[in-house]
Amino acid sequence: MIASPRDAGSGAGTTDGIDGIDGIAVRLAPAGTSPYALLGALGAGRVTRRPGRAPAAEHGHVSVSRTDGLVAVALSSRPVGIDVERVRPLPDLEQVVRDHLGAADAAAVRGADDPVGAFYDVWTRLEALLKAEGVGILDGLDPAPAVRARWRVTPLDAGPGHRASLAHPADRSAAGPGT
């Protein structure tokens, strides 16, 4: 499956060098596919699972995400975060937005022609960024401007019914959180 920047529109799957960024490999595969097998095929070497934390790879930085229907992995020479979500109805969308999003992200969802789709776009961007930063959503879904500035978040084409995003350092010289 090709995972490409959404504006390229090439469907769900595999890519190396996302949106002109060398050193990043992404795979999206049907649910049930082992993310560790995908990472192994990418050359991650031994991958160690770490409960409550990102897996650690022998060769590079990795990120894993699972949702109904898809699994996504990313391998990079620098910190990286990936998130994929299945788009589903949210009857309590306004409550979720109010409880979990910062003002700017909430306004983007509320002002969208498709608020549910916009919510999942925002959610995957934020979760990918937080994974790259090395923190979880329990630390809050409204990262400070300095944190947001450290990362570039690229939407990925995960196919119909899904949204996905990839976060990677905004500055080629950035080594990760705190730089």
QUIKATA-V119006 format. One record per residue. N is the residue number from 0. RES is the residue in one letter. PHI is phi in degrees with one decimal (NA if undefined). PSI is psi in degrees with one decimal (none if undefined). Layout:
[[N	RES	PHI	PSI] [N	RES	PHI	PSI]]
This chain:
[[0	M	NA	140.3] [1	I	-96.3	124.3] [2	A	-106.0	109.4] [3	S	-124.3	166.2] [4	P	-55.6	138.4] [5	R	-53.9	-35.7] [6	D	-69.6	-15.0] [7	A	-81.1	-25.2] [8	G	57.2	43.1] [9	S	-101.3	14.1] [10	G	89.5	-175.4] [11	A	-95.3	144.4] [12	G	158.2	-111.0] [13	T	-128.0	139.9] [14	T	-156.1	151.1] [15	D	-124.0	133.4] [16	G	76.3	64.2] [17	I	-62.2	128.4] [18	D	47.1	43.3] [19	G	82.5	9.4] [20	I	-101.6	110.0] [21	D	-75.6	155.5] [22	G	85.8	9.9] [23	I	-122.7	129.3] [24	A	-121.5	135.7] [25	V	-128.4	139.5] [26	R	-132.2	134.5] [27	L	-118.5	134.7] [28	A	-143.7	163.7] [29	P	-58.6	148.0] [30	A	-53.7	145.3] [31	G	98.2	-18.2] [32	T	-72.1	135.9] [33	S	-70.2	120.4] [34	P	-63.2	-28.7] [35	Y	-73.8	-31.5] [36	A	-67.9	-40.6] [37	L	-61.3	-46.6] [38	L	-63.4	-39.0] [39	G	-61.3	-41.1] [40	A	-65.7	-26.1] [41	L	-81.0	-12.0] [42	G	98.4	21.5] [43	A	-70.3	-15.8] [44	G	72.7	-152.4] [45	R	-67.1	128.9] [46	V	-114.0	126.0] [47	T	-104.8	125.3] [48	R	-76.3	138.3] [49	R	-133.3	101.9] [50	P	-51.3	129.7] [51	G	78.1	0.6] [52	R	-138.0	165.4] [53	A	-64.2	146.6] [54	P	-62.4	153.2] [55	A	-108.6	135.0] [56	A	-112.6	150.0] [57	E	-65.7	-35.9] [58	H	-126.2	85.5] [59	G	109.7	-178.3] [60	H	-100.6	139.5] [61	V	-128.4	156.8] [62	S	-144.1	144.8] [63	V	-132.2	142.2] [64	S	-143.7	143.0] [65	R	-131.0	145.7] [66	T	-150.0	174.1] [67	D	-59.7	112.2] [68	G	102.2	-22.9] [69	L	-142.7	154.6] [70	V	-127.2	142.2] [71	A	-131.3	140.8] [72	V	-135.8	153.3] [73	A	-137.2	141.6] [74	L	-130.1	132.3] [75	S	-147.7	159.2] [76	S	-76.3	-13.5] [77	R	-127.5	168.2] [78	P	-52.8	145.7] [79	V	-150.8	152.5] [80	G	-138.9	142.3] [81	I	-135.6	145.4] [82	D	-143.1	142.7] [83	V	-136.0	138.8] [84	E	-137.9	144.4] [85	R	-82.8	131.7] [86	V	-77.9	123.1] [87	R	-139.9	157.2] [88	P	-57.9	144.1] [89	L	-125.9	89.1] [90	P	-60.4	-25.4] [91	D	-105.3	32.5] [92	L	-52.5	-47.9] [93	E	-61.1	-38.5] [94	Q	-66.7	-42.9] [95	V	-62.6	-44.2] [96	V	-60.9	-47.5] [97	R	-63.3	-39.5] [98	D	-79.5	-26.1] [99	H	-122.7	-19.2] [100	L	-105.7	149.4] [101	G	-72.5	170.8] [102	A	-58.0	-46.5] [103	A	-67.1	-43.7] [104	D	-66.6	-39.9] [105	A	-61.9	-41.8] [106	A	-64.4	-37.4] [107	A	-64.1	-40.1] [108	V	-68.6	-48.6] [109	R	-63.1	-31.7] [110	G	-89.4	-0.5] [111	A	-80.2	151.0] [112	D	-64.4	-33.4] [113	D	-121.7	84.8] [114	P	-59.4	-36.2] [115	V	-66.9	-47.4] [116	G	-60.6	-41.8] [117	A	-63.4	-38.3] [118	F	-59.1	-47.1] [119	Y	-68.2	-32.2] [120	D	-61.2	-49.0] [121	V	-63.6	-46.0] [122	W	-60.2	-47.1] [123	T	-67.0	-35.8] [124	R	-61.7	-47.7] [125	L	-65.4	-44.5] [126	E	-66.7	-39.7] [127	A	-62.2	-44.2] [128	L	-61.5	-45.2] [129	L	-66.2	-36.8] [130	K	-63.3	-44.3] [131	A	-62.4	-37.5] [132	E	-71.5	-19.5] [133	G	89.7	19.4] [134	V	-125.3	165.8] [135	G	-107.7	179.1] [136	I	-69.6	-17.1] [137	L	-66.1	-20.5] [138	D	-81.8	0.7] [139	G	110.3	150.1] [140	L	-107.0	24.1] [141	D	-131.5	73.9] [142	P	-58.7	146.0] [143	A	-61.5	153.6] [144	P	-53.2	-37.5] [145	A	-64.9	-36.6] [146	V	-68.5	-47.3] [147	R	-59.4	-35.9] [148	A	-68.5	-23.5] [149	R	-73.9	-16.9] [150	W	-125.1	144.0] [151	R	-105.5	131.0] [152	V	-115.5	123.9] [153	T	-111.5	122.0] [154	P	-68.9	141.6] [155	L	-112.5	149.5] [156	D	-85.1	105.6] [157	A	-101.9	10.4] [158	G	88.3	175.0] [159	P	-64.1	138.8] [160	G	84.5	3.3] [161	H	-136.7	156.1] [162	R	-127.7	146.2] [163	A	-148.6	150.0] [164	S	-142.9	152.5] [165	L	-125.2	129.7] [166	A	-111.6	136.8] [167	H	-148.6	159.3] [168	P	-55.7	136.0] [169	A	-70.8	-32.3] [170	D	-105.6	126.8] [171	R	-55.9	-25.3] [172	S	-89.9	-7.1] [173	A	-66.0	136.2] [174	A	-100.6	-4.7] [175	G	131.6	-161.1] [176	P	-52.9	138.0] [177	G	84.3	4.2] [178	T	-96.5	none]]
